[in-house]
Amino acid sequence: MKKLVLSVTTGTLVTGGVIATVATGNASVPDVVCRGSTVTLSGEAGPPAATSGNFPVGTKLKVTNLDNGQATTVTVNGPSGSCVLLNNAAFDKVREPGKNLIRRARVERVGGGNAPATAASPSAAAGAQAPPATGQVVCPGSTVTLSGEAGPPAATSGNFPVGTKLKVTNLDNGQATTVTVNGPSGSCVLLNNAAFDKVREPGKNLIRRARVERVN
């Protein structure tokens, strides 16, 4: 009969003369956050960094693209409407060619900030160029970016079910578009390419001052 000897202090398991290493109570367990979130890019330049609506400035997040195994660790340097929104340099480290959206991502908090980030004040989203809201304003303080997906104008959302109609207004240029949610994402609203083109400013892949309204 084989004897099992477990050494708690060393984490060594001896079974039938074979030695194997086992996990002990002191093993480090990754702090996986924002489960189910998609990850996209802000279109902003600069060294690798991220913005987040969930974690304060200074938080270090490790983002892994589970479709290609590539990972990058970035520091949050500002707010956004997503769990994590990578700038161009950071996204290039994990992207698949031709894709601006990571649908299967793992986000881990690996250092810094334990408190939630403070969302921007709704009053900061008041733009003189934009008409008054006519629907229910939702996700105040959220930024809006694009998924990189093709097709007719549409959106994905982590806040509203498929079929919800959302009106997105870029308060910096007064342009607006109304889209229907056709799937899930990690953002309040994530526009596909056709929808984002209706409200974008030239050369920008991020709307920092956006108003989102639920219109049905």
Disulfide bonds with the S-S distance in Angstrom:
Cys34-Cys83 1.95
Cys139-Cys188 2.09
